[in-house]
Amino acid sequence: MELKTLLGKNVKYYRFKAGLTQEQLAERINASTNYVGRLERGQHNPSLAKIELIAHSLNIESYELLMKHTGIDRIPNRLKVTTKNN
């Protein structure tokens, strides 16, 4: 698996675990929702600083975004995450 694809799957996995929408993560990392979507699809190469910011926003260590986890392949392509306030 290509590194940026693995990174994207991990961002999506940890975002899902955190109960965040793409919009909420985008707000936390000062990026657009489009950026988060492209990142999760493995279509973007973020800087190391951005990887650190994403990890911090997801309450994980940066290296976890670059590791193969068993759970990432079980996340469906389309996720519906709703916030508790809805």
ROSE-532547 format. One record per atom (N, C-alpha, C): y, z, x; residue in three letters. Coordinates in steps of 0.1 Angstrom, whole numbers, plus 5000, padded with zeros to 4 digits. Each point is the difference from the previous one (the first is absolute). Example, Ala and Ser with C-alpha at 12.3 -4.5 7.8 and 13.67 -1.06 7.14 Angstrom:
ROSE-532547
494350785132ALA501250004991ALA501250005009ALA501149934996SER501150005009SER501150084992SER
***
This chain:
ROSE-532547
498850005009MET501250004991MET501250005009MET501049924997GLU501249995007GLU500850134999GLU500750045010LEU500750135000LEU501050014989LEU500849894998LYS501050014989LYS499450014986LYS498849944998THR499350014988THR499550154998THR499450055011LEU499650144999LEU501250104997LEU501149985007LEU501250084997LEU500449994986LEU500049884994GLY500449984987GLY499150074990GLY498749995002LYS499050074991LYS500250155001LYS500350055012ASN500250145002ASN501250054993ASN501149925001VAL501250044993VAL499850014985VAL499349904995LYS499749994985LYS499150124997LYS499050035008TYR499050114997TYR500850145000TYR500850025010TYR500750135001TYR501150014989TYR500649894997ARG501050004989ARG499350034987ARG498949954998PHE499250034988PHE499650144999PHE499550055012LYS499650155000LYS501250094998LYS501249965004ALA501250084998ALA500649984986ALA499549914992GLY500449984987GLY501449934999GLY500349925010LEU501349935001LEU499949864995LEU501049954994THR500149864997THR500649925013THR499949875000GLN500649935011GLN501550025000GLN500650014989GLU501450034999GLU500450135006GLU499250104997GLN500350145006GLN499850005015GLN499049945005LEU499849995014LEU501149925007LEU500449894994ALA501149925005ALA501350085001ALA500350084990GLU501250085000GLU499950105012GLU498850065002ARG499950105010ARG500149945014ARG499749885002ILE500149945013ILE501249905002ILE500850004990ASN501249925000ASN499749855001ASN499149954992ALA499649865000ALA499949964986ALA499849874998SER499849944987SER498650014995SER499849994987THR498650004994THR499349885005THR500749895002ASN499449885006ASN499450035014ASN500750075008TYR499650045013TYR498750075000TYR499950104991VAL498850094999VAL498849914995VAL500349914990GLY498949914996GLY499549915011GLY500949945007ARG499649925011ARG499250085011ARG500550125003LEU499450085009LEU498550044996LEU499950034987GLU498650044995GLU499149885000GLU500549884999ARG499249885000ARG499749955014ARG500550075010GLY499849965014GLY500949885004GLY501149984994GLN500949895003GLN501250045008GLN500050125005HIS501250055007HIS499650085012HIS500749995011ASN499850085012ASN501150105001ASN499850124996PRO501150105001PRO500250055014PRO501250055003SER500250065013SER499350135001SER499950055012LEU499450145002LEU500850104993LEU501349995000ALA500950094993ALA499750004985ALA499849884994LYS499849994986LYS498650064997LYS499049985009ILE498750064997ILE500150155000ILE500850065009GLU500250145000GLU500750054988GLU500949924995LEU500750044988LEU499149994987LEU499249905000ILE499049984989ILE499150125000ILE499450035012ALA499150115001ALA500650134995ALA501250035005HIS500750124996HIS500250014985HIS500449884994SER500250004986SER498750024992SER498949975006LEU498750024993LEU499350135005LEU500750085008ASN499550135004ASN498749995008ASN499949905009ILE498949985009ILE500549975014ILE499150005009GLU500349975014GLU500049855002GLU500949955008SER500149855002SER498749935004SER499250065008TYR498849945004TYR499049984989TYR500150074989GLU499149994988GLU500349864994GLU501149945001LEU500349874995LEU499349895007LEU499550035012LEU499349905008LEU498550025002LEU499550094992MET498650035001MET499249954988MET498849965003LYS499149954989LYS499550124993LYS500250004987HIS499550114991HIS499049944990HIS499150084996THR499049954990THR500649984986THR501050074997GLY500649994986GLY500949884998GLY500449935011ILE501049904997ILE499449884994ILE498849975001ASP499449884994ASP499650034985ASP500250124996ARG499750034986ARG501350004991ARG501149985006ILE501349994993ILE500049864993ILE500249994987PRO500149874994PRO501349925005PRO500049874998ASN501149925004ASN501350034993ASN499850034987ARG501250044992ARG499850144996ARG501150085002LEU500050144997LEU501150034990LEU499750084991LYS501050054990LYS500250145003LYS501150035007VAL500450145003VAL501150044991VAL499850114993THR501150054991THR500450135005THR501350034999THR500550135005THR499850104989THR500050135003LYS499750104991LYS501250024990LYS501149945003ASN501250024991ASN500049894989ASN499149905001ASN500049904990ASN499250044987ASN
***
